Amino acid sequence: MTSIRIQCAALALCLPAALASAAEGVQRAADGTVQAVTAPVKIVEGVQEESRRNGPVAGAVIGTAKGSLNAAGAVIEGGAGIAVGTVEATVGAVKRVVEPVTGK
């Protein structure tokens, strides 16, 4: 019974540290979400930039193509950030909680 109490006390003491450790992963996931959600803006930016350089018709065609590639890249990077951040948050929290119990 005492062993369980000690483990519960250690868990209660380490929970704030676990949450702080998970915060970095949560932030990375949030940044990835923002990047993925705002990816369509890359298309508009591409059209605007190319229209200034090449005129409205060529700018629309070239800008849409370049902007779409940039948007796809942003979605891929954002998705990777979400995945890595989620894993970091989960592993960090579990590691901090289990550490006092296992001693590792």
LINVENMO-V706374 format. One record per backbone hydrogen bond with DSSP energy under -0.5 kcal/mol. NH is the residue of the N-H (numbers start at 1). CO is the residue of the C=O. E is the energy in kcal/mol with one decimal. If there is no record, write none. Layout:
nh->{NH | NH}
co->{CO | CO}
e->{E | E}
This chain:
nh->{5 | 6 | 7 | 8 | 9 | 10 | 11 | 12 | 13 | 14 | 15 | 16 | 18 | 19 | 20 | 21 | 22 | 23 | 24 | 24 | 25 | 26 | 27 | 28 | 29 | 30 | 31 | 32 | 33 | 34 | 35 | 36 | 37 | 38 | 39 | 41 | 42 | 43 | 43 | 44 | 45 | 46 | 47 | 48 | 49 | 50 | 51 | 52 | 53 | 54 | 55 | 59 | 60 | 61 | 62 | 63 | 64 | 65 | 66 | 67 | 68 | 69 | 70 | 71 | 72 | 73 | 74 | 75 | 76 | 77 | 78 | 79 | 80 | 81 | 82 | 83 | 84 | 85 | 86 | 87 | 88 | 89 | 90 | 91 | 92 | 93 | 94 | 95 | 96 | 97 | 98 | 99 | 100 | 101 | 102 | 103}
co->{1 | 2 | 3 | 4 | 5 | 6 | 7 | 8 | 9 | 10 | 11 | 12 | 14 | 15 | 16 | 17 | 18 | 19 | 20 | 21 | 21 | 22 | 23 | 24 | 25 | 26 | 27 | 28 | 29 | 30 | 31 | 32 | 33 | 34 | 36 | 38 | 39 | 39 | 40 | 40 | 41 | 42 | 43 | 44 | 45 | 46 | 47 | 48 | 49 | 50 | 51 | 55 | 56 | 57 | 58 | 59 | 60 | 61 | 62 | 63 | 64 | 65 | 66 | 67 | 68 | 69 | 70 | 71 | 72 | 73 | 74 | 75 | 76 | 77 | 78 | 79 | 80 | 81 | 82 | 83 | 84 | 85 | 86 | 87 | 88 | 89 | 90 | 91 | 92 | 93 | 94 | 95 | 96 | 98 | 98 | 99}
e->{-1.9 | -2.6 | -2.3 | -2.6 | -2.5 | -2.6 | -2.4 | -2.5 | -2.1 | -1.9 | -1.3 | -0.5 | -2.4 | -2.4 | -2.1 | -2.3 | -2.0 | -1.1 | -0.6 | -0.6 | -0.6 | -2.3 | -2.4 | -2.2 | -2.3 | -2.4 | -2.6 | -2.2 | -2.0 | -2.3 | -2.3 | -2.3 | -2.7 | -2.2 | -0.9 | -1.4 | -2.0 | -0.5 | -0.9 | -1.2 | -2.7 | -2.2 | -2.3 | -2.5 | -2.6 | -2.4 | -2.3 | -1.7 | -1.5 | -3.4 | -1.6 | -2.1 | -1.8 | -1.8 | -3.0 | -2.2 | -1.6 | -1.8 | -2.9 | -3.0 | -2.2 | -1.9 | -2.4 | -2.6 | -2.5 | -2.2 | -2.2 | -2.4 | -2.4 | -2.8 | -2.8 | -2.8 | -2.3 | -2.4 | -2.3 | -2.4 | -3.0 | -2.5 | -2.2 | -2.2 | -2.9 | -2.6 | -2.3 | -3.0 | -2.6 | -1.9 | -2.5 | -2.9 | -2.0 | -1.9 | -2.6 | -2.0 | -0.6 | -0.6 | -2.6 | -2.5}
